[in-house]
């Protein structure tokens, strides 16, 4: 029996794939659990429509990410940190703190898991960190945020 997967099914395929499975597996497992539907002309048309909508949505998301990447080039997030007598900084500025700083200082919300550079900013001065703003079928968009750490008086 041919079915269209509504969700990813391990060992069989990803969402939207049309696959051939045994009749019993389709009728007793996939269809009752809403993991798949019969492959008919109307379900194929519905799949094509949803694929077109998803492609349009992905284009919009990519465009927004590109605009955000341009905006990130022109901003810097400011932090103050305590410094020891030898000029080295106490502690570090974590990606979570950078995320909070961007939200407070610039109103930009980016999840800390999007940071490509997982290391914390741990030196006085300027540090550039890469952020993955978009990843999908349209490609990958990365941005760079500048973090400025100065000495707390």
C-alpha positions as CSV (number, residue, x, y, z in Angstrom):
1,X,0.0,0.0,0.0
2,X,1.3,3.5,-0.8
3,X,1.0,6.0,2.0
4,X,2.1,9.6,2.5
5,X,3.9,10.2,5.8
6,X,2.5,12.9,8.0
7,X,5.5,12.7,10.5
8,X,9.0,11.3,10.4
9,X,8.9,7.5,10.9
10,X,12.2,5.9,11.9
11,X,13.4,3.4,9.3
12,X,10.8,4.5,6.7
13,X,11.1,8.1,5.8
14,X,10.6,11.7,6.6
15,X,7.5,13.8,6.8
16,X,5.9,14.3,3.3
17,X,7.5,11.2,1.7
18,X,5.4,8.7,-0.3
19,X,6.4,5.2,0.6
20,X,5.3,1.6,-0.1
21,X,4.5,-0.4,3.0
22,X,2.6,-3.6,3.8
23,X,-1.2,-3.3,4.0
24,X,-1.3,-4.5,7.6
25,X,1.4,-2.0,8.8
26,X,-0.4,0.9,7.1
27,X,-3.9,-0.1,8.3
28,X,-3.0,-1.2,11.8
29,X,-0.2,1.1,12.8
30,X,0.5,4.2,10.6
31,X,-3.0,5.4,9.7
32,X,-4.6,4.9,13.2
33,X,-1.8,6.7,14.8
34,X,-2.0,9.6,12.3
35,X,1.5,9.0,11.1
36,X,0.4,8.5,7.5
37,X,-2.6,8.8,5.1
38,X,-3.5,6.7,2.0
39,X,-1.8,8.0,-1.2
40,X,-4.7,9.2,-3.3
41,X,-4.9,12.1,-5.9
42,X,-6.5,14.4,-3.3
43,X,-3.8,13.6,-0.7
44,X,-1.1,14.1,-3.3
45,X,-2.6,17.5,-4.2
46,X,-2.8,18.4,-0.5
47,X,0.9,17.4,-0.1
48,X,1.9,19.5,-3.0
49,X,0.0,22.5,-1.6
50,X,1.6,22.1,1.8
51,X,5.1,21.8,0.3
52,X,4.5,25.0,-1.7
53,X,3.4,26.8,1.5
54,X,6.4,25.5,3.4
55,X,8.8,26.6,0.7
56,X,7.3,30.1,0.8
57,X,7.6,30.2,4.6
58,X,11.2,29.1,4.4
59,X,12.0,31.9,1.9
60,X,10.4,34.5,4.3
61,X,12.4,33.0,7.2
62,X,15.7,33.2,5.2
63,X,15.0,36.8,4.2
64,X,14.4,37.8,7.8
65,X,17.6,36.0,8.9
66,X,19.6,37.9,6.2
67,X,18.2,41.2,7.4
68,X,19.0,40.4,11.0
69,X,22.6,39.4,9.9
70,X,23.1,42.8,8.3
71,X,21.7,44.5,11.5
72,X,24.0,42.4,13.7
73,X,27.1,43.7,11.8
74,X,26.5,47.2,13.1
75,X,25.9,46.6,16.7
76,X,28.0,45.6,19.7
77,X,26.9,44.2,23.0
78,X,28.5,45.9,26.0
79,X,29.6,44.2,29.2
80,X,31.6,45.3,32.3
81,X,33.7,42.8,34.2
82,X,36.0,42.8,37.1
83,X,39.7,42.6,36.3
84,X,42.6,41.3,38.5
85,X,45.8,43.1,39.2
86,X,47.5,41.3,36.3
87,X,44.9,42.6,33.8
88,X,43.1,39.4,33.4
89,X,39.3,39.1,33.7
90,X,37.6,37.3,36.5
91,X,35.1,34.8,35.1
92,X,33.6,34.7,31.6
93,X,30.6,36.1,29.7
94,X,28.6,33.1,28.6
95,X,26.4,32.8,25.5
96,X,23.3,33.0,27.8
97,X,24.6,36.3,29.2
98,X,25.2,37.6,25.6
99,X,21.7,36.5,24.7
100,X,20.3,38.5,27.6
101,X,22.5,41.5,26.8
102,X,21.3,41.5,23.2
103,X,17.7,41.4,24.4
104,X,18.2,44.2,26.9
105,X,20.4,46.5,24.9
106,X,19.1,46.0,21.4
107,X,15.8,44.2,21.6
108,X,17.1,41.3,19.6
109,X,16.1,37.8,20.7
110,X,18.4,35.0,19.6
111,X,18.5,31.7,21.3
112,X,21.8,30.8,23.0
113,X,21.9,27.5,21.1
114,X,22.2,29.3,17.8
115,X,25.8,30.5,18.7
116,X,28.3,28.6,16.6
117,X,31.2,29.6,18.7
118,X,30.4,27.8,22.0
119,X,33.3,29.3,23.9
120,X,32.5,32.1,26.3
121,X,33.9,35.6,25.9
122,X,36.7,35.7,28.5
123,X,39.0,38.6,27.6
124,X,38.9,42.4,28.0
125,X,38.3,44.0,24.6
126,X,36.3,43.0,21.5
127,X,35.2,39.5,20.7
128,X,33.3,38.4,17.6
129,X,31.0,35.5,17.9
130,X,29.2,33.7,15.0
131,X,25.5,33.0,15.2
132,X,23.6,30.6,12.9
133,X,20.4,32.6,12.2
134,X,18.8,30.2,9.6
135,X,19.4,26.7,8.5
136,X,17.1,25.0,6.0
137,X,16.5,23.9,2.5
138,X,17.3,27.4,1.2
139,X,20.8,27.3,2.7
140,X,22.5,28.6,5.9
141,X,22.6,32.2,7.1
142,X,25.1,33.2,9.7
143,X,25.7,36.5,11.5
144,X,28.4,37.9,13.6
145,X,27.9,39.8,16.8
146,X,30.6,41.9,18.4
147,X,30.9,41.7,22.2
148,X,32.8,44.5,24.0
149,X,34.0,43.7,27.5
150,X,35.4,46.6,29.5
151,X,36.8,46.9,33.0
152,X,34.4,47.6,35.8
153,X,35.6,50.5,37.9
